Amino acid sequence: MLAKRLSKLLFKYFSIFLLLLINSCSNSNFYEHKVLIYGTILEFKFYDTDLDQANQAIDQIVNKLNDLNKKFHPWKNSLISQFNKTHQIENCDQDFINIIQTAKYYENLTYSTFNPAIGKLIEIWGFHDDVIKGQVPNEEDINKILLTQPSLNQLLITDNSISSNNFFLKIDLGGMIKGLALDMAKQTYQDIGIKNVLTNFGGNIYAHGKPGKRLWEVAIQNPHNNKLLLAKLKMQPGSAIGTSGDYEKYFIHDHQKYSHLINPKNGQAFSIYSSATVLINPDENDVGIKSDIFSKPLYFSENLKETSKSLQLNNFFITNHENHIIISKSFADEIIWLFNEGDFIVEVI
């Protein structure tokens, strides 16, 4: 049976999106702008911001993301795609090396449940293409890769080069690029002096300041029905939120859904969970990166209490395929549920 191909642009199916602020301020105080980048909508919502400053920030952020794409696209022409073919590249700038080192740090912090070195696994599952191939690889091919234990710790990193002797190692930073983009946006706002803007990059959101006396509000979609809302919450200035799930990029083969999220431990493209959402507090470093990365260990976790404790993560909730929600107590105190009674079973841990 041929696989059913379900390649979807991320911007059509945000797991998290912006709620309109009703009766809070005059619409003239808001300036919204959307940019399509990496096949995903990058959305800005400025409040009480000079138009020239806002556009200056947008231009700088988009230029930085285009530069990231030239360096880190995993299969199109980039420095990383060159490495993935030759396993050695030279003449890397310091920013490139720093990002690789950051990815390595978070791989180790998450005990490799976030692992940017498994690009080969993502490739054989058919997700290294503009159109999802919808192919289920042989277990033998998966195990060949897993036996080499691909890891960024297998890289030889110098001041201007990276190399590796593991030829099954391919780098794919897709699990942190959106979060990295939010942190770059945060720094840009600080440099320019912009006070209040909400930035949404394909469902990863950073709240910079707030709109007047109110807080930014975001809504979270039902992972099983993108037309329905699951919950909403107010975001404190400086916080970030992100979700990983099996409903954006996937294919179905023999009635089984396979997601672009690959488990680094077993090489499989499915989980007992359908989504994992995390909220990162404003007093932490790398709020954007953490909002992107930390949802992956939870999505594949076998013990949510232990995983969240190891990450020092207080605000999260998980959905499974049977309409069951597991949520941390601190997040449950903040969130407002929007689903009908009986649609979901909520467990607070």
C-alpha positions in Angstrom: 0.0 0.0 0.0 1.4 3.4 -1.0 1.9 5.8 1.8 -0.6 8.6 2.0 1.4 11.9 1.6 0.3 14.7 3.9 2.9 17.4 3.4 1.5 20.5 5.0 2.9 24.0 5.3 3.4 24.9 8.9 1.7 28.2 8.7 -1.6 26.6 7.9 -1.7 24.7 11.1 -0.2 26.7 14.0 -0.3 24.8 17.2 -0.2 28.1 19.0 -1.4 31.4 17.5 -2.2 34.9 18.5 -5.5 35.9 20.0 -6.8 39.3 19.1 -6.9 41.6 22.1 -10.5 42.8 22.4 -11.4 46.1 23.8 -7.9 46.5 25.3 -6.5 49.3 23.1 -7.2 51.2 19.9 -6.3 49.2 16.8 -4.1 52.1 15.7 -1.7 51.2 18.5 -1.0 47.8 16.8 1.2 47.1 13.8 1.1 43.5 12.4 3.4 42.1 9.8 3.8 38.5 8.4 6.8 37.0 6.5 6.9 33.6 4.9 10.3 32.1 5.6 11.4 28.4 5.6 7.9 27.6 4.5 6.6 29.0 7.8 4.9 32.2 8.7 7.0 34.6 10.9 4.4 36.9 12.5 5.0 40.2 14.4 2.5 42.1 16.4 3.9 45.4 17.6 2.2 47.6 20.2 2.8 51.4 20.5 5.9 51.1 18.3 7.4 53.6 15.9 6.7 52.2 12.4 10.3 52.8 11.1 11.7 51.0 14.2 9.3 48.1 13.7 10.3 47.7 10.0 14.0 48.1 10.9 13.6 45.2 13.4 11.7 43.0 10.9 14.4 43.6 8.2 17.2 42.7 10.6 15.5 39.6 11.9 14.6 38.3 8.4 18.2 39.0 7.2 19.5 37.0 10.2 17.2 34.1 9.4 18.2 34.1 5.7 21.8 33.9 6.9 20.9 31.0 9.2 19.3 29.2 6.3 22.5 29.6 4.2 24.5 28.0 7.0 22.2 25.4 8.5 19.7 24.1 5.9 20.2 20.3 6.3 19.9 19.2 2.7 19.9 22.3 0.4 23.1 24.2 -0.4 24.5 25.3 2.9 27.5 24.8 5.2 25.7 22.1 7.1 24.6 20.3 3.9 28.2 20.4 2.8 29.3 18.8 6.1 26.5 16.2 5.8 28.1 15.1 2.5 31.8 15.3 3.4 31.8 15.3 7.2 34.3 18.1 7.2 34.0 21.9 6.6 36.4 24.7 7.2 36.4 28.5 7.3 33.4 28.6 9.6 32.8 31.9 11.3 32.5 32.2 15.1 28.7 32.6 15.1 28.4 29.2 13.2 30.7 27.5 15.8 28.8 29.1 18.7 25.5 27.7 17.4 26.9 24.3 17.0 28.3 24.5 20.5 24.9 25.6 21.8 23.2 22.7 20.1 25.8 20.3 21.6 25.2 21.8 25.1 21.5 21.2 24.9 22.0 17.7 23.5 24.0 16.8 26.6 21.5 18.7 28.9 18.6 16.6 27.5 20.6 13.3 27.6 20.3 13.3 23.8 16.5 13.3 23.7 17.2 16.4 21.7 19.8 15.2 19.2 20.7 17.4 16.2 23.1 14.6 15.0 20.3 12.3 13.8 19.8 14.0 10.4 20.4 10.7 8.7 17.5 9.1 10.5 15.3 12.1 9.5 16.5 11.6 5.9 15.7 7.9 5.7 12.2 8.6 7.0 11.7 10.8 4.0 11.6 14.2 5.7 14.6 15.7 4.1 12.7 16.9 1.1 10.4 19.8 0.2 7.7 17.2 -0.3 7.4 14.4 2.3 8.2 11.1 0.6 6.1 9.1 3.0 8.5 6.1 3.3 8.9 3.7 6.2 12.6 2.6 6.3 13.8 -0.9 7.1 14.6 -1.7 10.7 18.1 -2.8 9.5 18.8 0.7 8.1 17.6 2.4 11.3 19.7 0.1 13.5 22.8 0.7 11.3 22.6 4.4 12.2 21.7 3.8 15.9 24.6 1.5 16.4 27.0 4.4 15.6 25.3 6.5 18.4 25.4 9.7 16.3 26.0 12.7 18.6 27.5 16.2 18.4 30.0 14.9 20.9 31.5 13.0 18.0 32.5 16.3 16.3 36.0 17.7 16.3 35.4 21.4 16.7 38.2 24.0 16.2 38.0 27.8 16.0 36.9 27.6 12.4 36.1 24.0 11.4 34.1 20.9 12.3 34.6 17.3 11.3 33.6 13.8 12.3 34.6 10.2 11.7 31.1 9.0 12.0 29.8 8.9 8.5 26.2 8.1 9.7 26.2 11.5 11.5 24.2 14.2 9.8 23.4 17.5 11.5 19.8 18.8 11.4 19.1 21.8 13.7 15.4 21.9 12.8 14.6 21.2 16.5 16.0 24.5 17.7 16.1 27.0 14.7 12.7 28.5 15.5 13.7 29.0 19.1 17.1 30.4 18.1 15.2 32.9 15.8 13.1 34.1 18.8 16.2 34.7 20.8 17.7 36.6 17.9 14.5 38.7 17.7 14.7 39.4 21.4 18.3 40.7 21.1 17.2 42.8 18.0 14.4 44.4 20.0 16.7 45.2 22.8 19.3 46.7 20.5 16.8 48.9 18.7 14.9 49.9 21.8 11.5 48.3 20.9 9.5 47.7 24.1 6.3 45.7 23.1 6.0 43.1 20.5 4.7 39.5 20.2 6.7 37.3 17.8 5.3 34.0 16.5 7.5 31.7 14.4 5.5 28.7 13.4 3.9 28.2 16.8 6.9 29.2 18.9 6.1 32.5 20.6 8.1 35.1 22.5 6.4 37.9 24.4 8.4 41.1 24.5 6.9 43.6 26.9 3.1 43.8 26.8 0.2 45.7 25.1 -0.6 48.5 27.5 -1.8 47.4 30.9 -2.7 43.9 29.7 -0.6 40.9 28.9 -0.2 39.2 25.6 -2.7 36.3 25.2 -2.2 33.2 23.1 -4.4 30.3 22.3 -3.4 26.7 21.8 -5.2 24.6 19.2 -6.7 21.1 19.8 -4.0 18.8 18.3 -6.7 16.5 17.0 -8.8 19.2 15.3 -7.1 22.4 14.1 -10.4 24.2 14.0 -10.9 24.0 17.7 -9.1 25.7 20.6 -7.8 23.7 23.5 -6.8 26.5 25.9 -5.5 30.0 26.3 -3.1 31.8 28.6 -1.5 35.1 29.3 2.2 35.4 28.8 4.4 37.4 31.1 6.9 39.8 29.5 10.0 38.0 28.5 8.5 34.5 28.4 8.3 32.0 25.5 6.1 29.1 24.6 6.5 26.3 22.1 4.9 23.0 21.1 6.0 19.8 19.4 3.5 17.4 17.9 2.6 14.9 15.3 0.1 17.0 13.4 2.2 19.4 11.3 4.5 17.3 9.2 3.6 13.7 8.9 2.5 10.9 6.6 0.2 7.9 7.1 1.1 4.4 6.1 -1.0 1.3 6.8 -3.2 3.4 9.2 -0.1 4.5 11.3 0.8 8.1 11.5 4.6 8.9 11.3 5.8 12.3 12.3 8.9 14.3 11.3 9.8 14.1 15.0 12.2 11.2 15.2 13.0 9.5 18.6 16.8 9.6 18.9 16.7 6.6 21.2 15.0 4.1 18.9 14.9 5.8 15.6 11.1 5.6 15.3 8.8 8.4 14.0 5.9 8.1 16.5 5.2 8.6 20.2 2.5 7.7 22.7 1.8 11.5 22.9 0.3 13.7 20.2 1.8 17.0 21.5 4.0 18.5 24.2 3.8 22.2 25.1 6.3 24.1 27.3 6.3 27.6 28.8 9.6 29.1 29.6 9.8 31.7 32.4 11.2 35.2 31.6 14.0 35.1 34.1 15.8 32.2 32.2 18.5 32.4 29.5 17.8 31.2 26.0 14.0 31.4 26.5 13.4 30.9 22.7 15.7 28.0 22.3 14.3 26.3 25.4 10.8 26.8 24.2 11.7 24.9 21.0 14.0 22.2 22.4 12.4 21.2 25.8 9.2 20.1 24.2 11.1 17.2 22.4 12.3 15.4 25.6 8.7 15.6 27.0 7.2 14.4 23.7 9.3 11.2 23.8 9.4 10.9 27.6 8.7 7.6 29.4 8.4 9.4 32.7 7.2 13.0 32.6 7.9 13.8 36.2 11.5 12.7 35.9 12.0 14.4 32.5 10.6 17.7 33.6 12.6 17.6 36.8 15.9 16.9 34.9 15.1 20.0 32.8 14.0 22.1 35.8 10.8 22.7 33.8 7.8 23.7 35.8 5.3 24.7 33.1 4.2 22.0 30.6 1.3 20.0 29.4 1.1 16.9 27.2 -1.8 15.4 25.1 -2.0 11.8 24.0 -4.1 10.1 21.3 -6.9 9.3 23.7 -7.8 12.9 24.6 -5.9 12.7 27.8 -4.0 15.8 29.0 -1.2 15.6 31.6 -0.3 19.1 32.9 2.0 20.4 35.6 0.4 22.1 38.6 1.9 25.5 38.0 0.8 25.5 34.4 -2.7 24.3 35.4 -3.0 27.4 37.7 -2.3 29.7 34.8 -4.2 28.2 31.8 -7.8 28.7 30.8 -9.4 25.6 29.2 -11.6 26.2 26.2 -12.8 22.7 25.3 -16.2 21.3 26.1 -16.6 19.3 29.3 -16.0 15.7 28.7 -13.9 16.2 25.5 -10.6 15.7 27.4 -9.5 14.1 30.7 -7.1 16.4 32.5 -4.5 15.0 35.0 -2.4 17.4 37.1 1.0 16.2 38.1 
